Amino acid sequence: MFRFMLLLPLLLATCKKDETISGFIDKSTIFALVELDGRPFDASATVSFPQEGLVKGNGPCNGFSADQTLPYPWFQLSAIRATRRACSDLALETEFFSALQEMTLIEAVGITLIMRNDAGREMVFQAVQP
């Protein structure tokens, strides 16, 4: 009985379900930003959720990653870690990263991913790779 009690925490830890967005979508899917605050986004920007709590993607100029720890449907990112390349779309990248940091809710519906916040901001993504 004593051995079982020692193993119980280990067994429970292996049963933990991924409650971040990556636990509710296909982890290999890449989503492209198609709309920001009700208008088309005119540069290339993507997000993916390849493992629990990890957000990866590409802004118009740089690759990035961040941590997401709140359970679905809430959304909050740690500081974004990005490469430091310059390009002509750097202003759009700043807008993209800033909007990502402000999102507080996330919803996955089919091939569409929507992020929102209480201030009325919204980001709409479409799956580009299943």
Residue, then its C-alpha position, 0 to 999 in steps of 0.5 A: m500500500f505504501r508503494f502505491m501511495l508513492l506512485l500515485p502522484l507520478l501516475l496522476a502527473t502523467c494523466k494531466k491534460d493539455e488545457t492550452i489551445s494546443g490541446f484543442i487543435d491539430k498541433s501541426t496546423i499553421f494559422a495565417l493572419v487574414e484580418l486584424d481589427g476588421r481589416p485585411f492584414d496586408a503582410s504574411a504573419t502566422v501562429s502555431f501551437p506545436q506543444e503545450g504552452l508554446v506559441k510559435g510563428n512568423g511575423p512579416c520579418n521575423g520568427f518568434s516564440a512565446d509561452q501561453t499558460l492559461p487554459y482554453p479559451w483564455f489567452q495570455l502570452s509571455a514576452i515574445r522572443a523574436t529574431r531581429r531582421a529588418c524588412s520593409d514590413l517592420a511597422l506591420e510586424t510591430e502592429f502584429f506583435s503588439a496585437l498578439q500581446e493584447m489578446t485575452l481570448i482564443e477560439a478555434v472553429g474548424i479552420t478558423l482561429i479567432m483571438r479577441n480582447d475586452a477592448g474590442r480588438e480581434m485577430v482572425f487567422q485561417a489554417v494554411q497547413p493541416 
